Amino acid sequence: MRWGIVFGAAMLTAAWFQPDSTQSQEPQSAGGETRQAAPSAELAQLVRQVRANEELYRNLETVLERTVETAPDRDPDVPLELTKIETRHTVRQDKLIRFEGQETLVFPTGQRVTARRLSLFDGDQTVSIEFGNSVNIHHGRYEASQVVPPHSWALEQWGVNFPLSVFLEGTEAIRTHPKHWSHPVETGALYEFARVECRVEGTEQVMGLACARVECKRWYRSNGRPIIYVLWLATDRNYLCVKAQRLDEGYDQEAAVEKMEEISPGVWLPKRVIVRNYWTSLTAGRCVSRRELLEVSRAVLNPVHPVEFFRQSTPEDLPVYRMVDGRLDDSPLLWPPAESGDEQLKQILAAVRNNEAKYASIETKLRGTYRTFPGSSAGMSFGSFSGGDQIVRCVHSETIHRSVIDPNRVFTEETETRRMENGTTSRSNSLNAFDGQWTRWLYTDDDPGHKPPVSQRFAGLQPGVSGHVSPFRPHSAALRRLDTFQPLSEILESLQFVSLDAKVEYLGRQTRQGLSCDVLRLVGSSRKTGKPYLVALLWLARDRCYLPVRDESYTLRWNSQLPTAVTEIEELRELSPGVFFPMRVVTSHFESYRNGGLADDRLTISWQQEWIVDEVTFDPEVESELFEVVNVPAGTQVSVSDADGEHLGSFKQPATGNIVPPAPEELDAMRISLGEQKRDKKERLVAMDALLGRPAPAFPNTAWLNSEPLTWEQLKGKVVLVEFWATWCGPCRLPLSRLARAYDELSESGVVVIGVHTAGSKVNDVETTVQDENLRFPICIDVPPPEGRAWGAFFQQFAVRQIPYTYVVDRDGKIVAHGDLMDGLYKARSLAKNH
């Protein structure tokens, strides 16, 4: 039975909405019932003492200077590089609060990008301004995520921006605190606290101070393993945290207060806090990979400012988002479906279909501009690989797009020029043509900033309209961000929405941009689980050809109360009597990871995409060849997909010219081959699983590089990671690069890495790659199998038919794991550590 949603009042308790407790109001003492064991008397007493001392800082003004330095490529011989400079000016005055911050990101090119923010609560409302970005207005007190109490300064890098006493109380106290924020679905993010348990372990001397030592177990996921934190609270320094350590597999961190000052009799304040992340090098030992320094340049206890100091007029050029109960004011997100909504939907569907017919034959030329905003998080922005496995953000791009729509045929061409954050520029071009039966496509990408420079070409064929085809359809213009390019009427009628099962509801009418609109809610649910994944609200302008003039999209796993993105039609133009066209479309995508990893319920723009239509031609005169011919150079690998987009196989273009679809019998043969590959993969996984717990097969009598021939008897007592690879395997390069960088650390921890290369390659060719990639671990070159098809005898014994692939062998010479490299590294390190 498909999962259903009941909207309206009952929706407040629906599974995909967060409780209102996540919204920030005046902080209250955490209490009430808990589902975890009651804290020990010793811990309860410590919490009371910490909370009493926290009250001493209730009225405080501070200016903090924060710098962050990181080690490039974990090279112990290269000094740390400055990556961030931040200033935070915070004033707490009774119930009033003011925060002013400036953050400058420093890029490897030397370029600096600065973001400024201001947040003020005047006793009535909170106004938060991200200059050059957006304004958020909350009723009541709403504390910015960067406002951190002094007792938590040493813990902020772990997502603790709320009172230390709350953290010590544990899970329930954290969850009920106003500043706690988590995704509706657990992601294991920095600021998620699935479970926290603390206990007092006695007292110790730190920096000459008597300290209470506290061990805290924290789970980032309910079903994960806990991370251990150890805190030292100075009992005669207001129980401030003067030292903190995070103890985790391969990820050690330490924070320490290096300087303190008595700002008032009996009231101490950290003046200098330093946080270090460590990694271990065989040659250099324990090295700092990241250093964060926090210094206080100004501190005033009990500040006195007029109420005007806590007010600010909003910039007129910025979008303003008003929040009510943690959601956009006036948003119909929680509206119940309208009465007789099904009948209304039928009428709207007919109106949309009739109006779409006005644009059945059309050519559109438009320009697109993409830009990121200062302070936005790299994780949520478009990026490309450049320099090993480092992701380099695209910070700006310009796109030229042309689309031609015929009643049964489609053509699109798009050229994009991207400017990356490292100062390089890349360029891509895509060509897509649907002739009524087949889609042909060609994609080229030139990235001179990649190390080494990359020039790629991809081509493909698919029966029906491929997802690569992205025509500009007026009724779907507001949905382009979701890669939805089919007619809106098809979406509403087919109940299929961006590869999800869709439920469409009519909510009623609302005025937007001065236009009377019918509002629809589309709920996209996973076909696998049946659970809602995406909600889109659409405003269809009734007297503008039923064109959607606004879309609010909610990605439920990130945030079920605030939109992930909003698209608005900024300009509608009447091109002929009664025929309107969207001439300017702007999408604003909001942060999901905000402000140094501490998320909060505000709408801060991460990136923005703007499309401007330059030219529209109705009933264009074009040659049929436009839809039927995509010329590609000889030798180009052409991917062939089935009508549902599933990859069937590929072939090399025999001669320069048009891509010719395979004959029906060839297509059938590809489908049969794919079925055999699926069965083979299933059998292979069964064979691999059957090896678990068994002794590893003997190495072949063959050539070795970087070592004399090895045996399992020689390796007994060692944890061994076996990596299967080949010089001609492109996907193998990234894991090899990771192994090369991790070699010292793995050797130090007692993990032996052995590479196994496919049979049939010349030793000299393998040696060249080994030298180029700086591979220092032993490498065995496999021998041909005695019988059957395989990449080598050793490959065959391990049932390896795809590369790269990783096995882990324990100290007794038994196979204990197989899969990708990252899983293998985690398993090998865990075995080595637990010895």
Secondary structure as UniProt FT lines:
FT   HELIX           9..13
FT   TURN            15..16
FT   HELIX           20..22
FT   HELIX           41..54
FT   HELIX           55..57
FT   STRAND          60..70
FT   HELIX           72..74
FT   TURN            76..77
FT   STRAND          81..93
FT   TURN            94..95
FT   STRAND          96..106
FT   TURN            108..109
FT   STRAND          112..121
FT   STRAND          125..130
FT   TURN            131..133
FT   STRAND          134..139
FT   TURN            145..146
FT   HELIX           150..158
FT   HELIX           164..169
FT   HELIX           171..176
FT   TURN            178..179
FT   TURN            190..191
FT   STRAND          195..206
FT   TURN            207..208
FT   STRAND          209..219
FT   TURN            222..223
FT   STRAND          227..234
FT   TURN            235..239
FT   STRAND          240..247
FT   TURN            249..250
FT   STRAND          252..264
FT   TURN            265..266
FT   STRAND          267..281
FT   TURN            282..284
FT   STRAND          285..301
FT   HELIX           307..310
FT   TURN            316..317
FT   STRAND          320..324
FT   TURN            325..326
FT   STRAND          327..328
FT   TURN            329..330
FT   HELIX           332..334
FT   TURN            339..340
FT   HELIX           341..356
FT   HELIX           357..359
FT   STRAND          362..372
FT   TURN            374..375
FT   HELIX           378..380
FT   STRAND          383..385
FT   TURN            388..389
FT   STRAND          391..406
FT   TURN            407..408
FT   STRAND          409..420
FT   TURN            421..422
FT   STRAND          425..434
FT   STRAND          438..447
FT   TURN            448..449
FT   STRAND          454..463
FT   TURN            467..468
FT   HELIX           474..482
FT   HELIX           488..494
FT   STRAND          496..497
FT   TURN            498..499
FT   STRAND          500..512
FT   TURN            513..514
FT   STRAND          515..525
FT   TURN            527..529
FT   STRAND          532..541
FT   TURN            542..546
FT   STRAND          548..555
FT   TURN            556..558
FT   STRAND          565..576
FT   TURN            577..578
FT   STRAND          579..590
FT   TURN            595..597
FT   STRAND          605..618
FT   HELIX           625..628
FT   STRAND          631..632
FT   TURN            634..635
FT   STRAND          637..641
FT   TURN            643..644
FT   STRAND          647..652
FT   STRAND          657..658
FT   HELIX           664..691
FT   TURN            692..693
FT   STRAND          704..705
FT   HELIX           712..715
FT   TURN            716..717
FT   STRAND          719..725
FT   TURN            727..728
FT   HELIX           730..732
FT   HELIX           733..749
FT   STRAND          751..757
FT   TURN            759..760
FT   HELIX           763..772
FT   TURN            773..774
FT   STRAND          779..781
FT   HELIX           793..797
FT   TURN            798..799
FT   STRAND          805..809
FT   TURN            811..812
FT   STRAND          814..819
FT   HELIX           821..833
//
